[in-house]
Amino acid sequence: MALAGTALLALSACGGGPSRSAAPHASPVGHAVQQQAAGRCTAAHLRPAVAGSEGAAGSVYYDLTLTNTGSAACVLKGYPGVSLIQRDGSTVGAPATREGGKGAPVTLAPGRAAHTTLHTLNEGVSDAGCWRGHDLIKIYPPGSYDPLTLRDSHVRVCGGRFTVTAMTVSRA
């Protein structure tokens, strides 16, 4: 019986029941203020940077950050596309492959950053050797077909391993 009363109250609150009372009803949803969802971050409003390497047991890790330069919050979700290129646009090696879980969406307020980790091996750990030098890093923000280009020549890929993790909240 209580369930039937609850259903009748719910229908009445939506205007679909037999009663059309003008009295206001209490509903947590009815009083919530809906905020516009932040849109996907685009290359036009992101600034890339790469930090020096950290080594551990034959591996080398580079921290790549994307900072929101726009005037509104935006969301990054998933993996960026990352390639090493020459000034003429030719690619050095293969694009980074995905490593680890896909991660949770990261909402970036204006001026805030998210990061991803580029992983490779130390020279000599593998017989595969190191890739030739590059001039730039081409970065596709998650879900974007428009790339960012970062002038960089110190990321060095060796051992045939070049991976990228999903975007996460920056370590501040």
HELIX and SHEET records of a PDB file:
HELIX    1   1 ALA A    2  CYS A   14  1                                  13    
HELIX    2   2 ALA A   43  HIS A   45  5                                   3    
SHEET    1   A 3 GLY A  39  ARG A  40  0                                        
SHEET    2   A 3 CYS A  74  LEU A  76  1                                        
SHEET    3   A 3 VAL A 106  LEU A 108 -1                                        
SHEET    1   B 5 LEU A  46  ALA A  56  0                                        
SHEET    2   B 5 SER A  59  ASN A  68 -1                                        
SHEET    3   B 5 ALA A 113  LEU A 121 -1                                        
SHEET    4   B 5 THR A 163  VAL A 164 -1                                        
SHEET    5   B 5 THR A  97  ARG A  98  1                                        
SHEET    1   C 4 LEU A  46  ALA A  56  0                                        
SHEET    2   C 4 SER A  59  ASN A  68 -1                                        
SHEET    3   C 4 ALA A 113  LEU A 121 -1                                        
SHEET    4   C 4 THR A 168  VAL A 169 -1                                        
SHEET    1   D 4 THR A  91  VAL A  92  0                                        
SHEET    2   D 4 GLY A  81  ILE A  85 -1                                        
SHEET    3   D 4 LEU A 136  TYR A 140 -1                                        
SHEET    4   D 4 LEU A 148  ARG A 151 -1                                        
END                                                                             
